[in-house]
Amino acid sequence: METLNWGYIQLGLVALAFGGLQIWWIGSVFWKRKLARPLSEGEFRKALERIWEKRT
């Protein structure tokens, strides 16, 4: 097996670092988002009342 060229090793390290940063960035974006949760009955009623108040 031929010895690896130093340029290929550097390119591989840069690709690994870039891939790691991409995974970290995408993960941090999704972890910060709050997952949607259903409204409680009271919150739902208040939301509907606000909507109907604006129409009249």
All heavy atoms as TSV, in Angstrom:
chain	resi	resn	atom	element	x	y	z
A	1	MET	N	N	0.843	-1.181	0.000
A	1	MET	CA	C	0.000	0.000	0.000
A	1	MET	C	C	0.885	1.240	0.000
A	1	MET	O	O	1.846	1.340	0.753
A	1	MET	CB	C	-0.874	-0.031	1.252
A	1	MET	CG	C	-1.927	1.025	1.275
A	1	MET	SD	S	-3.071	0.673	2.633
A	1	MET	CE	C	-3.959	2.166	2.626
A	2	GLU	N	N	0.543	2.167	-0.857
A	2	GLU	CA	C	1.356	3.359	-0.974
A	2	GLU	C	C	1.158	4.253	0.247
A	2	GLU	O	O	0.125	4.266	0.880
A	2	GLU	CB	C	0.950	4.140	-2.226
A	2	GLU	CG	C	1.243	3.401	-3.518
A	2	GLU	CD	C	0.821	4.230	-4.722
A	2	GLU	OE1	O	0.780	5.469	-4.616
A	2	GLU	OE2	O	0.549	3.612	-5.749
A	3	THR	N	N	2.190	5.007	0.546
A	3	THR	CA	C	2.066	5.955	1.657
A	3	THR	C	C	1.147	7.095	1.243
A	3	THR	O	O	1.112	7.505	0.084
A	3	THR	CB	C	3.443	6.525	2.043
A	3	THR	OG1	O	3.997	7.182	0.913
A	3	THR	CG2	C	4.367	5.422	2.515
A	4	LEU	N	N	0.389	7.586	2.198
A	4	LEU	CA	C	-0.535	8.672	1.901
A	4	LEU	C	C	0.228	9.967	1.665
A	4	LEU	O	O	1.214	10.257	2.328
A	4	LEU	CB	C	-1.517	8.866	3.052
A	4	LEU	CG	C	-2.582	7.788	3.230
A	4	LEU	CD1	C	-3.404	8.070	4.472
A	4	LEU	CD2	C	-3.482	7.723	2.015
A	5	ASN	N	N	-0.249	10.711	0.729
A	5	ASN	CA	C	0.347	12.000	0.433
A	5	ASN	C	C	-0.069	12.988	1.523
A	5	ASN	O	O	-1.202	12.975	1.993
A	5	ASN	CB	C	-0.158	12.458	-0.933
A	5	ASN	CG	C	0.653	13.587	-1.507
A	5	ASN	OD1	O	1.574	14.084	-0.855
A	5	ASN	ND2	N	0.318	13.999	-2.709
A	6	TRP	N	N	0.830	13.850	1.980
A	6	TRP	CA	C	0.540	14.792	3.061
A	6	TRP	C	C	-0.620	15.715	2.692
A	6	TRP	O	O	-1.423	16.101	3.526
A	6	TRP	CB	C	1.802	15.599	3.397
A	6	TRP	CG	C	1.585	16.605	4.489
A	6	TRP	CD1	C	1.717	17.950	4.369
A	6	TRP	CD2	C	1.190	16.376	5.842
A	6	TRP	NE1	N	1.425	18.563	5.567
A	6	TRP	CE2	C	1.109	17.609	6.478
A	6	TRP	CE3	C	0.898	15.229	6.569
A	6	TRP	CZ2	C	0.736	17.751	7.819
A	6	TRP	CZ3	C	0.525	15.361	7.899
A	6	TRP	CH2	C	0.452	16.598	8.505
A	7	GLY	N	N	-0.762	16.063	1.438
A	7	GLY	CA	C	-1.853	16.916	0.984
A	7	GLY	C	C	-3.205	16.252	1.212
A	7	GLY	O	O	-4.181	16.913	1.598
A	8	TYR	N	N	-3.298	14.944	0.975
A	8	TYR	CA	C	-4.552	14.227	1.212
A	8	TYR	C	C	-4.886	14.172	2.703
A	8	TYR	O	O	-6.048	14.262	3.091
A	8	TYR	CB	C	-4.487	12.811	0.649
A	8	TYR	CG	C	-4.545	12.761	-0.865
A	8	TYR	CD1	C	-3.592	12.038	-1.578
A	8	TYR	CD2	C	-5.537	13.427	-1.561
A	8	TYR	CE1	C	-3.646	11.972	-2.959
A	8	TYR	CE2	C	-5.591	13.376	-2.938
A	8	TYR	CZ	C	-4.645	12.644	-3.633
A	8	TYR	OH	O	-4.702	12.586	-5.000
A	9	ILE	N	N	-3.878	14.033	3.530
A	9	ILE	CA	C	-4.107	14.012	4.978
A	9	ILE	C	C	-4.634	15.371	5.440
A	9	ILE	O	O	-5.594	15.454	6.215
A	9	ILE	CB	C	-2.810	13.632	5.729
A	9	ILE	CG1	C	-2.429	12.177	5.408
A	9	ILE	CG2	C	-2.977	13.823	7.224
A	9	ILE	CD1	C	-1.083	11.760	5.942
A	10	GLN	N	N	-4.034	16.459	4.948
A	10	GLN	CA	C	-4.502	17.794	5.307
A	10	GLN	C	C	-5.940	18.020	4.825
A	10	GLN	O	O	-6.768	18.577	5.546
A	10	GLN	CB	C	-3.587	18.852	4.711
A	10	GLN	CG	C	-2.245	18.941	5.384
A	10	GLN	CD	C	-1.353	19.980	4.729
A	10	GLN	OE1	O	-1.508	20.291	3.545
A	10	GLN	NE2	N	-0.415	20.508	5.498
A	11	LEU	N	N	-6.224	17.586	3.597
A	11	LEU	CA	C	-7.566	17.741	3.057
A	11	LEU	C	C	-8.580	16.955	3.886
A	11	LEU	O	O	-9.673	17.436	4.172
A	11	LEU	CB	C	-7.601	17.283	1.597
A	11	LEU	CG	C	-8.935	17.427	0.874
A	11	LEU	CD1	C	-9.328	18.897	0.783
A	11	LEU	CD2	C	-8.844	16.809	-0.516
A	12	GLY	N	N	-8.212	15.762	4.310
A	12	GLY	CA	C	-9.098	14.959	5.144
A	12	GLY	C	C	-9.345	15.607	6.497
A	12	GLY	O	O	-10.478	15.587	6.995
A	13	LEU	N	N	-8.311	16.179	7.099
A	13	LEU	CA	C	-8.482	16.857	8.381
A	13	LEU	C	C	-9.384	18.080	8.256
A	13	LEU	O	O	-10.236	18.335	9.123
A	13	LEU	CB	C	-7.118	17.258	8.955
A	13	LEU	CG	C	-6.234	16.103	9.423
A	13	LEU	CD1	C	-4.860	16.630	9.824
A	13	LEU	CD2	C	-6.884	15.366	10.576
A	14	VAL	N	N	-9.220	18.832	7.188
A	14	VAL	CA	C	-10.077	20.000	6.965
A	14	VAL	C	C	-11.517	19.547	6.750
A	14	VAL	O	O	-12.456	20.153	7.283
A	14	VAL	CB	C	-9.567	20.837	5.767
A	14	VAL	CG1	C	-10.582	21.881	5.339
A	14	VAL	CG2	C	-8.245	21.494	6.115
A	15	ALA	N	N	-11.707	18.469	5.987
A	15	ALA	CA	C	-13.063	17.961	5.749
A	15	ALA	C	C	-13.700	17.487	7.054
A	15	ALA	O	O	-14.888	17.735	7.291
A	15	ALA	CB	C	-13.023	16.826	4.729
A	16	LEU	N	N	-12.945	16.814	7.902
A	16	LEU	CA	C	-13.476	16.379	9.193
A	16	LEU	C	C	-13.833	17.562	10.082
A	16	LEU	O	O	-14.888	17.577	10.731
A	16	LEU	CB	C	-12.468	15.481	9.907
A	16	LEU	CG	C	-12.363	14.051	9.403
A	16	LEU	CD1	C	-11.204	13.334	10.096
A	16	LEU	CD2	C	-13.660	13.310	9.626
A	17	ALA	N	N	-12.966	18.567	10.113
A	17	ALA	CA	C	-13.247	19.747	10.928
A	17	ALA	C	C	-14.482	20.475	10.405
A	17	ALA	O	O	-15.356	20.891	11.184
A	17	ALA	CB	C	-12.042	20.692	10.925
A	18	PHE	N	N	-14.594	20.620	9.092
A	18	PHE	CA	C	-15.745	21.285	8.499
A	18	PHE	C	C	-17.027	20.511	8.790
A	18	PHE	O	O	-18.048	21.096	9.159
A	18	PHE	CB	C	-15.540	21.448	6.992
A	18	PHE	CG	C	-16.679	22.151	6.315
A	18	PHE	CD1	C	-16.838	23.513	6.446
A	18	PHE	CD2	C	-17.582	21.440	5.541
A	18	PHE	CE1	C	-17.881	24.168	5.819
A	18	PHE	CE2	C	-18.631	22.086	4.911
A	18	PHE	CZ	C	-18.778	23.458	5.051
A	19	GLY	N	N	-16.984	19.197	8.635
A	19	GLY	CA	C	-18.154	18.369	8.926
A	19	GLY	C	C	-18.557	18.459	10.387
A	19	GLY	O	O	-19.743	18.536	10.709
A	20	GLY	N	N	-17.580	18.456	11.282
A	20	GLY	CA	C	-17.876	18.581	12.707
A	20	GLY	C	C	-18.514	19.914	13.042
A	20	GLY	O	O	-19.465	19.975	13.824
A	21	LEU	N	N	-18.012	20.985	12.445
A	21	LEU	CA	C	-18.607	22.304	12.676
A	21	LEU	C	C	-20.023	22.378	12.123
A	21	LEU	O	O	-20.898	22.995	12.736
A	21	LEU	CB	C	-17.744	23.393	12.043
A	21	LEU	CG	C	-16.440	23.698	12.768
A	21	LEU	CD1	C	-15.600	24.680	11.946
A	21	LEU	CD2	C	-16.721	24.283	14.144
A	22	GLN	N	N	-20.262	21.749	10.980
A	22	GLN	CA	C	-21.612	21.743	10.414
A	22	GLN	C	C	-22.591	21.003	11.324
A	22	GLN	O	O	-23.694	21.477	11.570
A	22	GLN	CB	C	-21.607	21.083	9.028
A	22	GLN	CG	C	-20.969	21.915	7.965
A	22	GLN	CD	C	-21.747	23.171	7.658
A	22	GLN	OE1	O	-22.957	23.123	7.482
A	22	GLN	NE2	N	-21.066	24.299	7.613
A	23	ILE	N	N	-22.186	19.864	11.828
A	23	ILE	CA	C	-23.041	19.083	12.737
A	23	ILE	C	C	-23.297	19.873	14.011
A	23	ILE	O	O	-24.426	19.929	14.506
A	23	ILE	CB	C	-22.404	17.716	13.028
A	23	ILE	CG1	C	-22.436	16.859	11.766
A	23	ILE	CG2	C	-23.116	17.016	14.180
A	23	ILE	CD1	C	-21.642	15.580	11.869
A	24	TRP	N	N	-22.265	20.509	14.550
A	24	TRP	CA	C	-22.423	21.312	15.771
A	24	TRP	C	C	-23.382	22.475	15.528
A	24	TRP	O	O	-24.264	22.751	16.336
A	24	TRP	CB	C	-21.058	21.826	16.219
A	24	TRP	CG	C	-21.145	22.825	17.341
A	24	TRP	CD1	C	-21.380	22.575	18.651
A	24	TRP	CD2	C	-21.036	24.244	17.213
A	24	TRP	NE1	N	-21.405	23.760	19.352
A	24	TRP	CE2	C	-21.195	24.803	18.500
A	24	TRP	CE3	C	-20.802	25.092	16.135
A	24	TRP	CZ2	C	-21.139	26.163	18.720
A	24	TRP	CZ3	C	-20.748	26.451	16.363
A	24	TRP	CH2	C	-20.917	26.968	17.652
A	25	TRP	N	N	-23.240	23.179	14.392
A	25	TRP	CA	C	-24.074	24.336	14.094
A	25	TRP	C	C	-25.528	23.923	13.904
A	25	TRP	O	O	-26.432	24.541	14.473
A	25	TRP	CB	C	-23.547	25.018	12.843
A	25	TRP	CG	C	-24.396	26.181	12.418
A	25	TRP	CD1	C	-24.522	27.367	13.053
A	25	TRP	CD2	C	-25.245	26.239	11.284
A	25	TRP	NE1	N	-25.395	28.171	12.366
A	25	TRP	CE2	C	-25.861	27.502	11.279
A	25	TRP	CE3	C	-25.544	25.338	10.272
A	25	TRP	CZ2	C	-26.749	27.890	10.295
A	25	TRP	CZ3	C	-26.426	25.722	9.283
A	25	TRP	CH2	C	-27.026	26.981	9.312
A	26	ILE	N	N	-25.771	22.883	13.114
A	26	ILE	CA	C	-27.147	22.440	12.875
A	26	ILE	C	C	-27.773	21.946	14.174
A	26	ILE	O	O	-28.927	22.238	14.464
A	26	ILE	CB	C	-27.175	21.353	11.778
A	26	ILE	CG1	C	-26.799	21.986	10.428
A	26	ILE	CG2	C	-28.539	20.686	11.701
A	26	ILE	CD1	C	-26.554	20.983	9.324
A	27	GLY	N	N	-27.008	21.218	14.976
A	27	GLY	CA	C	-27.524	20.745	16.255
A	27	GLY	C	C	-27.877	21.877	17.190
A	27	GLY	O	O	-28.912	21.846	17.855
A	28	SER	N	N	-27.039	22.906	17.237
A	28	SER	CA	C	-27.323	24.026	18.143
A	28	SER	C	C	-28.562	24.789	17.700
A	28	SER	O	O	-29.304	25.312	18.528
A	28	SER	CB	C	-26.125	24.966	18.239
A	28	SER	OG	O	-25.903	25.633	17.016
A	29	VAL	N	N	-28.811	24.854	16.406
A	29	VAL	CA	C	-30.013	25.536	15.906
A	29	VAL	C	C	-31.259	24.782	16.349
A	29	VAL	O	O	-32.229	25.376	16.814
A	29	VAL	CB	C	-29.966	25.665	14.372
A	29	VAL	CG1	C	-31.322	26.067	13.821
A	29	VAL	CG2	C	-28.910	26.673	13.955
A	30	PHE	N	N	-31.250	23.453	16.215
A	30	PHE	CA	C	-32.436	22.676	16.563
A	30	PHE	C	C	-32.621	22.544	18.064
A	30	PHE	O	O	-33.744	22.459	18.538
A	30	PHE	CB	C	-32.380	21.290	15.923
A	30	PHE	CG	C	-32.670	21.322	14.445
A	30	PHE	CD1	C	-31.704	20.948	13.534
A	30	PHE	CD2	C	-33.901	21.739	13.980
A	30	PHE	CE1	C	-31.963	20.970	12.180
A	30	PHE	CE2	C	-34.173	21.780	12.625
A	30	PHE	CZ	C	-33.201	21.393	11.724
A	31	TRP	N	N	-31.534	22.519	18.837
A	31	TRP	CA	C	-31.669	22.374	20.288
A	31	TRP	C	C	-32.263	23.629	20.918
A	31	TRP	O	O	-32.926	23.561	21.943
A	31	TRP	CB	C	-30.329	22.077	20.925
A	31	TRP	CG	C	-29.849	20.684	20.642
A	31	TRP	CD1	C	-30.605	19.571	20.493
A	31	TRP	CD2	C	-28.496	20.269	20.475
A	31	TRP	NE1	N	-29.821	18.499	20.231
A	31	TRP	CE2	C	-28.515	18.890	20.220
A	31	TRP	CE3	C	-27.283	20.941	20.523
A	31	TRP	CZ2	C	-27.355	18.170	20.014
A	31	TRP	CZ3	C	-26.127	20.214	20.310
A	31	TRP	CH2	C	-26.170	18.845	20.066
A	32	LYS	N	N	-32.035	24.794	20.310
A	32	LYS	CA	C	-32.534	26.038	20.875
A	32	LYS	C	C	-34.026	26.225	20.634
A	32	LYS	O	O	-34.671	26.975	21.331
A	32	LYS	CB	C	-31.770	27.225	20.279
A	32	LYS	CG	C	-30.357	27.325	20.795
A	32	LYS	CD	C	-29.645	28.511	20.201
A	32	LYS	CE	C	-28.213	28.557	20.672
A	32	LYS	NZ	N	-27.460	29.644	20.062
A	33	ARG	N	N	-34.556	25.571	19.605
A	33	ARG	CA	C	-35.976	25.730	19.300
A	33	ARG	C	C	-36.822	25.060	20.358
A	33	ARG	O	O	-36.523	23.971	20.832
A	33	ARG	CB	C	-36.303	25.087	17.959
A	33	ARG	CG	C	-35.811	25.870	16.795
A	33	ARG	CD	C	-36.346	25.273	15.539
A	33	ARG	NE	N	-35.832	25.979	14.384
A	33	ARG	CZ	C	-36.040	25.603	13.157
A	33	ARG	NH1	N	-36.748	24.540	12.903
A	33	ARG	NH2	N	-35.545	26.294	12.168
A	34	LYS	N	N	-37.888	25.720	20.700
A	34	LYS	CA	C	-38.841	25.104	21.612
A	34	LYS	C	C	-39.797	24.261	20.777
A	34	LYS	O	O	-40.303	24.715	19.757
A	34	LYS	CB	C	-39.633	26.163	22.374
A	34	LYS	CG	C	-38.814	26.938	23.360
A	34	LYS	CD	C	-39.687	27.920	24.106
A	34	LYS	CE	C	-38.873	28.680	25.128
A	34	LYS	NZ	N	-39.693	29.659	25.848
A	35	LEU	N	N	-40.046	23.061	21.226
A	35	LEU	CA	C	-40.968	22.215	20.503
A	35	LEU	C	C	-42.390	22.715	20.713
A	35	LEU	O	O	-42.752	23.204	21.778
A	35	LEU	CB	C	-40.845	20.768	20.994
A	35	LEU	CG	C	-39.486	20.118	20.773
A	35	LEU	CD1	C	-39.475	18.720	21.355
A	35	LEU	CD2	C	-39.168	20.056	19.295
A	36	ALA	N	N	-43.194	22.594	19.669
A	36	ALA	CA	C	-44.575	23.033	19.766
A	36	ALA	C	C	-45.315	22.162	20.765
A	36	ALA	O	O	-45.169	20.945	20.796
A	36	ALA	CB	C	-45.236	22.943	18.399
A	37	ARG	N	N	-46.097	22.811	21.607
A	37	ARG	CA	C	-46.885	22.061	22.572
A	37	ARG	C	C	-48.328	22.487	22.425
A	37	ARG	O	O	-48.612	23.625	22.037
A	37	ARG	CB	C	-46.389	22.313	23.996
A	37	ARG	CG	C	-46.514	23.744	24.467
A	37	ARG	CD	C	-46.182	23.892	25.951
A	37	ARG	NE	N	-46.314	25.263	26.377
A	37	ARG	CZ	C	-47.462	25.855	26.674
A	37	ARG	NH1	N	-48.585	25.185	26.598
A	37	ARG	NH2	N	-47.499	27.103	27.054
A	38	PRO	N	N	-49.242	21.605	22.688
A	38	PRO	CA	C	-50.647	21.979	22.568
A	38	PRO	C	C	-51.044	22.984	23.638
A	38	PRO	O	O	-50.506	22.991	24.746
A	38	PRO	CB	C	-51.389	20.654	22.764
A	38	PRO	CG	C	-50.417	19.745	23.422
A	38	PRO	CD	C	-49.051	20.218	23.052
A	39	LEU	N	N	-51.985	23.849	23.292
A	39	LEU	CA	C	-52.466	24.855	24.234
A	39	LEU	C	C	-53.387	24.204	25.259
A	39	LEU	O	O	-54.107	23.265	24.950
A	39	LEU	CB	C	-53.252	25.942	23.489
A	39	LEU	CG	C	-52.482	26.802	22.499
A	39	LEU	CD1	C	-53.435	27.724	21.782
A	39	LEU	CD2	C	-51.414	27.590	23.200
A	40	SER	N	N	-53.354	24.745	26.452
A	40	SER	CA	C	-54.315	24.290	27.450
A	40	SER	C	C	-55.671	24.896	27.098
A	40	SER	O	O	-55.788	25.771	26.236
A	40	SER	CB	C	-53.885	24.726	28.848
A	40	SER	OG	O	-53.996	26.135	28.964
A	41	GLU	N	N	-56.711	24.438	27.758
A	41	GLU	CA	C	-58.056	24.921	27.441
A	41	GLU	C	C	-58.170	26.424	27.682
A	41	GLU	O	O	-58.749	27.153	26.868
A	41	GLU	CB	C	-59.085	24.172	28.299
A	41	GLU	CG	C	-60.512	24.503	27.946
A	41	GLU	CD	C	-61.501	23.695	28.754
A	41	GLU	OE1	O	-61.126	22.626	29.268
A	41	GLU	OE2	O	-62.643	24.142	28.876
A	42	GLY	N	N	-57.585	26.892	28.771
A	42	GLY	CA	C	-57.630	28.319	29.066
A	42	GLY	C	C	-56.871	29.151	28.049
A	42	GLY	O	O	-57.344	30.209	27.618
A	43	GLU	N	N	-55.689	28.696	27.647
A	43	GLU	CA	C	-54.899	29.426	26.650
A	43	GLU	C	C	-55.619	29.457	25.309
A	43	GLU	O	O	-55.614	30.475	24.611
A	43	GLU	CB	C	-53.521	28.772	26.496
A	43	GLU	CG	C	-52.621	28.923	27.699
A	43	GLU	CD	C	-51.361	28.081	27.587
A	43	GLU	OE1	O	-51.371	27.052	26.873
A	43	GLU	OE2	O	-50.368	28.460	28.236
A	44	PHE	N	N	-56.231	28.342	24.959
A	44	PHE	CA	C	-56.970	28.262	23.700
A	44	PHE	C	C	-58.151	29.229	23.711
A	44	PHE	O	O	-58.390	29.953	22.745
A	44	PHE	CB	C	-57.453	26.823	23.481
A	44	PHE	CG	C	-58.162	26.611	22.182
A	44	PHE	CD1	C	-57.480	26.709	20.983
A	44	PHE	CD2	C	-59.516	26.324	22.152
A	44	PHE	CE1	C	-58.125	26.521	19.776
A	44	PHE	CE2	C	-60.175	26.135	20.958
A	44	PHE	CZ	C	-59.474	26.231	19.764
A	45	ARG	N	N	-58.873	29.273	24.813
A	45	ARG	CA	C	-60.027	30.181	24.942
A	45	ARG	C	C	-59.576	31.639	24.831
A	45	ARG	O	O	-60.202	32.436	24.139
A	45	ARG	CB	C	-60.731	29.934	26.270
A	45	ARG	CG	C	-61.970	30.793	26.446
A	45	ARG	CD	C	-62.704	30.452	27.715
A	45	ARG	NE	N	-63.245	29.099	27.598
A	45	ARG	CZ	C	-63.346	28.240	28.606
A	45	ARG	NH1	N	-62.962	28.600	29.814
A	45	ARG	NH2	N	-63.847	27.046	28.427
A	46	LYS	N	N	-58.474	31.985	25.493
A	46	LYS	CA	C	-57.974	33.364	25.431
A	46	LYS	C	C	-57.551	33.739	24.008
A	46	LYS	O	O	-57.793	34.855	23.555
A	46	LYS	CB	C	-56.799	33.544	26.385
A	46	LYS	CG	C	-57.204	33.584	27.841
A	46	LYS	CD	C	-55.997	33.735	28.734
A	46	LYS	CE	C	-56.393	33.668	30.201
A	46	LYS	NZ	N	-55.228	33.766	31.087
A	47	ALA	N	N	-56.920	32.796	23.325
A	47	ALA	CA	C	-56.499	33.057	21.950
A	47	ALA	C	C	-57.715	33.304	21.066
A	47	ALA	O	O	-57.713	34.226	20.229
A	47	ALA	CB	C	-55.674	31.888	21.420
A	48	LEU	N	N	-58.753	32.501	21.219
A	48	LEU	CA	C	-59.965	32.699	20.425
A	48	LEU	C	C	-60.636	34.028	20.762
A	48	LEU	O	O	-61.114	34.731	19.867
A	48	LEU	CB	C	-60.948	31.549	20.657
A	48	LEU	CG	C	-60.587	30.220	20.001
A	48	LEU	CD1	C	-61.621	29.172	20.350
A	48	LEU	CD2	C	-60.471	30.366	18.501
A	49	GLU	N	N	-60.670	34.385	22.033
A	49	GLU	CA	C	-61.282	35.653	22.428
A	49	GLU	C	C	-60.536	36.835	21.820
A	49	GLU	O	O	-61.148	37.807	21.375
A	49	GLU	CB	C	-61.323	35.766	23.951
A	49	GLU	CG	C	-62.348	34.858	24.593
A	49	GLU	CD	C	-62.277	34.847	26.111
A	49	GLU	OE1	O	-61.370	35.501	26.677
A	49	GLU	OE2	O	-63.124	34.178	26.725
A	50	ARG	N	N	-59.196	36.757	21.780
A	50	ARG	CA	C	-58.413	37.842	21.166
A	50	ARG	C	C	-58.723	37.952	19.676
A	50	ARG	O	O	-58.833	39.041	19.121
A	50	ARG	CB	C	-56.921	37.599	21.371
A	50	ARG	CG	C	-56.423	37.986	22.733
A	50	ARG	CD	C	-54.910	38.047	22.750
A	50	ARG	NE	N	-54.302	36.802	22.291
A	50	ARG	CZ	C	-53.809	35.858	23.109
A	50	ARG	NH1	N	-53.856	36.028	24.420
A	50	ARG	NH2	N	-53.276	34.769	22.621
A	51	ILE	N	N	-58.880	36.805	19.013
A	51	ILE	CA	C	-59.179	36.818	17.578
A	51	ILE	C	C	-60.535	37.462	17.341
A	51	ILE	O	O	-60.685	38.318	16.460
A	51	ILE	CB	C	-59.141	35.385	17.020
A	51	ILE	CG1	C	-57.700	34.870	17.017
A	51	ILE	CG2	C	-59.709	35.345	15.597
A	51	ILE	CD1	C	-57.566	33.394	16.706
A	52	TRP	N	N	-61.527	37.080	18.122
A	52	TRP	CA	C	-62.884	37.606	17.912
A	52	TRP	C	C	-62.980	39.069	18.318
A	52	TRP	O	O	-63.757	39.816	17.726
A	52	TRP	CB	C	-63.904	36.770	18.662
A	52	TRP	CG	C	-64.136	35.453	17.984
A	52	TRP	CD1	C	-63.707	34.242	18.396
A	52	TRP	CD2	C	-64.803	35.231	16.736
A	52	TRP	NE1	N	-64.066	33.263	17.485
A	52	TRP	CE2	C	-64.745	33.850	16.459
A	52	TRP	CE3	C	-65.454	36.070	15.829
A	52	TRP	CZ2	C	-65.308	33.301	15.332
A	52	TRP	CZ3	C	-66.018	35.513	14.694
A	52	TRP	CH2	C	-65.941	34.148	14.451
A	53	GLU	N	N	-62.196	39.517	19.267
A	53	GLU	CA	C	-62.199	40.932	19.639
A	53	GLU	C	C	-61.688	41.794	18.512
A	53	GLU	O	O	-62.173	42.896	18.283
A	53	GLU	CB	C	-61.347	41.168	20.888
A	53	GLU	CG	C	-62.003	40.729	22.179
A	53	GLU	CD	C	-61.071	40.901	23.367
A	53	GLU	OE1	O	-59.924	41.401	23.179
A	53	GLU	OE2	O	-61.475	40.552	24.482
A	54	LYS	N	N	-60.716	41.312	17.779
A	54	LYS	CA	C	-60.138	42.095	16.683
A	54	LYS	C	C	-61.134	42.235	15.532
A	54	LYS	O	O	-61.087	43.207	14.804
A	54	LYS	CB	C	-58.862	41.422	16.174
A	54	LYS	CG	C	-57.728	41.504	17.157
A	54	LYS	CD	C	-56.502	40.825	16.620
A	54	LYS	CE	C	-55.376	40.837	17.644
A	54	LYS	NZ	N	-54.209	40.121	17.178
A	55	ARG	N	N	-62.015	41.275	15.340
A	55	ARG	CA	C	-62.950	41.311	14.212
A	55	ARG	C	C	-64.095	42.291	14.447
A	55	ARG	O	O	-64.652	42.804	13.511
A	55	ARG	CB	C	-63.527	39.923	13.973
A	55	ARG	CG	C	-62.526	38.996	13.360
A	55	ARG	CD	C	-63.198	37.744	12.953
A	55	ARG	NE	N	-62.359	37.073	11.976
A	55	ARG	CZ	C	-62.753	36.085	11.222
A	55	ARG	NH1	N	-63.973	35.634	11.327
A	55	ARG	NH2	N	-61.944	35.535	10.382
A	56	THR	N	N	-64.471	42.509	15.660
A	56	THR	CA	C	-65.631	43.370	15.911
A	56	THR	C	C	-65.251	44.797	16.148
A	56	THR	O	O	-64.176	45.195	16.310
A	56	THR	CB	C	-66.453	42.866	17.116
A	56	THR	OG1	O	-65.603	42.844	18.258
A	56	THR	CG2	C	-67.039	41.528	16.826
